[in-house]
Amino acid sequence: MKNKKPEEREETMTNNFGMLLSKARRAKKVTLRKLSQLVDLSPSFLSEVERGRRLPPKNESQLRDLALVLNVNENDFIEAAQKERARKNPKIFETLFNKNQDLAWGLCREAEKASEDDLEEAFKAALASLKSKGG
């Protein structure tokens, strides 16, 4: 990747929250320092998020502030941050394996055999179950 132009490197990156943040910030021509002052997050933190070295903020009000300052759709921005945090956070799997290894291994075996539609339905059912319990 070292020999590629910045535009080419950008095209090969996955579409993630850091890239969305960077693009929005650059489009508004706002420096990291200025953005950090406006949203009360450190410039180094924002830089690390843009580079994919840190997870986006958990705090939705901080995400709303970022979206407001950068004039991007608040819901899309929050959803992108949540997806990024979920994608990069293996805690749920660690918790599952520590709680019940047999169940976790069974889940992995069944997931390998399942279709995409079956997996989607299973995730929807699990989400509905957690929501109904206030989880």
N, C-alpha and C positions, 0 to 999 in steps of 0.2 A: 504494500500500500504506500510505501514511502515515495515511489516514483510517480504516483498518480497526482493529478491536479486536485485542488480542494473540491471542485465541483464533482469530480469522479469519485472521490472518497465519500462525499456526502451521499451520493446515489447508492453506494454499497452498504451504507449503514442501515440498520433496521429502524423502522419508524417507531421511535420511543418518546417518552415524555421529555427527556433531555434535549432531543433534537427539536421537538415542537417548541420547547421553551426558547432554545437558541434562535430558531427561525423567527419566532414572534418578537423576541427582543431586538434582533437585528432589523427586522422590518420596521419597527418603531424607532430605530436608531437610538436605543437607550443603552448606555454602558452598564456593565455589571455593578459598578459602584453606585450609579444613580438608581438602578433598579433595587439594589439592596437597601438603600435609604428609604425608598418609597414603600417597600413591603416589610421592612424590619427583619430581613434575613441577611446573613453576612455574604459579602461578595465571593469569598472562597467557597462557601456552601453552594451558592448558585452556580459557580463555575464547575464544581465537582458534579452537580446534578446534570448540567448540560453535557458533560463529558461521559456520563453514565457511571461515574465512580461512586456516587451516593444515590440513595433512593429519594424520590420526591418527598416533600413535606407530607406528613400525615394530616396535619391540621387543615381542615377544609376552609377555614377563614383565610389562612395564608394563601391557599390555592385560589380562592375567590379574589383576593387582593392582586395576585399576579395576573389573573385573567382580566381584571378591570384595568390595571395599568397598561397591559399589553393589548387591550382591546380584542380579546379572543372570546369565543363562546365558553362561558363559565362551566356549563355541564360537560362539554367535550373535554375541557381541560382537566376537570376533576376526575372524570372517567379515565382519561389517559394516565393520570397519576396513580389512580387506584390499580389499574391494570399493570402498570410498571412495578408497583410495590408487590402485587401478588405474584407476578412472573418471576421476580428476583428474590422472593422471600420463601425459602424452603421450610419455614417454621411449621407450617401445617403438616407437612410430611413427617418431620421430626417428631412432632407431638403425637401423630397417629402411630408411628412405629414405637415410640416409647410407651404409649398407652396400651396397645394390643398388637403385638407383632404378627400373630397369626391372622388377625383381621386385615392388617396392612398388606401382608403378602398375598392373601386371598384377593384383595382388591386389585393389586398389581397384576396377578394372573388373569383375573376376569377382564381387566381393562385391555390387556393385550389381545384378547379374543373378540372384544366388542367392536361394533361398527361406530363410526362417527356419530350417527344419530342416537345410538344406544348410550354413548358416553354423554352426549348433550342432555338427554332425558334424565340420566342418573344425576348429573350435576344440578339440573333444575329441581329434581326431587329432594336432593340433599339441601339445597339452598332454601327451598320452601319449608323443609323440616326445621332447619336452624332458625329461620325467621319466625316460625310459629312458636318457638321456645324462647324467643327474645335473644337469641345468640348472635 
